Amino acid sequence: MDENVPRAITVGLRLRGVDVLTAQDDGRKGFPDPLLLDRATELGRPLFSQDEDLLAEAQRRQTEGIFFAGVLYAHQLHVTIGACVRDLQLIAEAMEPGELANRVEFLPL
């Protein structure tokens, strides 16, 4: 999870048994988007964000052929917390992390 994701999304996922790692939990609070995406890739985990700057970073990597573990994105005003929790849980249960490599998935599904 990017550090600006509402805590309610993280809590909702954890209550449903989804393995979630936040930037804060990983000691990465305040890190710029490229470094957060590097860290998520290092861990083999897609990164969820509501930050449009991360979309630009993912697009840059796609264009330049730079591998990344994947980005899950939801616009802050176009999706509810409940929908984020539901869709992220579905992705976590239905997909392997490697299936999201070099992709951007937009929520709601």
C-alpha positions in Angstrom: 0.0 0.0 0.0 1.1 3.5 -0.9 1.3 5.6 2.3 -1.6 7.8 1.3 -4.1 5.0 1.0 -6.9 5.4 3.6 -6.3 3.2 6.7 -9.8 1.8 6.4 -8.8 0.0 3.1 -5.9 -1.7 4.8 -7.9 -2.6 7.9 -10.8 -3.9 5.7 -8.4 -6.2 3.8 -6.6 -7.5 6.8 -10.0 -8.3 8.5 -10.7 -10.4 5.4 -7.3 -12.3 5.7 -5.5 -10.5 2.9 -1.8 -10.1 3.3 -1.2 -6.3 3.2 2.1 -4.4 3.6 1.9 -0.7 3.9 4.7 1.8 3.1 4.7 2.7 6.8 4.9 -0.9 8.0 7.9 -1.4 5.7 9.7 1.7 7.0 9.2 3.5 3.6 7.0 6.5 4.7 7.8 9.6 2.7 9.7 7.7 0.0 9.1 8.9 -3.6 6.9 6.8 -5.9 9.7 5.4 -8.0 11.4 4.0 -4.8 8.1 2.6 -3.5 7.5 0.8 -6.8 11.1 -0.5 -6.7 10.6 -1.8 -3.2 7.3 -3.5 -4.1 9.0 -5.0 -7.1 11.8 -6.3 -5.0 9.3 -7.9 -2.7 7.3 -9.3 -5.7 4.2 -7.4 -4.6 2.0 -5.1 -6.7 1.5 -1.6 -5.3 -1.9 -0.2 -4.6 -2.2 3.6 -4.8 -4.6 6.4 -5.3 -1.8 8.7 -6.5 -1.9 9.7 -10.2 1.9 10.3 -10.1 2.3 6.6 -9.7 0.4 6.0 -12.9 2.9 8.2 -14.8 5.8 6.2 -13.2 4.2 2.9 -14.3 3.6 4.2 -17.8 7.2 5.4 -18.0 8.4 1.9 -17.0 6.1 0.2 -19.5 7.4 2.5 -22.3 11.0 2.0 -21.4 10.7 -1.7 -20.8 11.6 -1.5 -17.1 10.1 -4.4 -15.1 7.8 -3.7 -12.2 5.5 -5.8 -10.1 2.4 -4.1 -11.1 0.2 -1.2 -10.0 -3.4 -1.3 -8.7 -5.0 2.2 -9.0 -8.2 3.7 -7.8 -9.1 7.4 -8.2 -9.9 8.9 -4.8 -13.2 10.4 -6.0 -14.5 7.6 -8.2 -14.5 4.6 -6.0 -15.6 3.9 -2.4 -13.5 2.4 0.3 -15.8 -0.6 0.3 -15.4 -1.1 -3.4 -11.6 -0.9 -3.1 -11.6 -3.5 -0.3 -13.9 -5.8 -2.4 -11.9 -5.5 -5.6 -8.5 -5.8 -3.9 -9.6 -8.9 -2.1 -10.9 -10.4 -5.3 -7.6 -9.6 -7.0 -5.6 -11.1 -4.1 -7.6 -14.3 -4.1 -7.9 -14.8 -7.9 -4.5 -13.8 -9.2 -0.9 -14.6 -8.4 1.3 -11.5 -7.9 3.3 -12.3 -11.0 0.2 -12.0 -13.2 0.2 -8.3 -12.5 3.8 -7.7 -13.6 4.2 -4.7 -15.9 0.5 -3.9 -15.7 -1.7 -1.2 -14.3 -5.2 -2.4 -13.1 -7.8 0.2 -12.5 -10.5 0.0 -9.7 -13.4 -0.4 -9.6 -13.2 -3.6 -11.7 
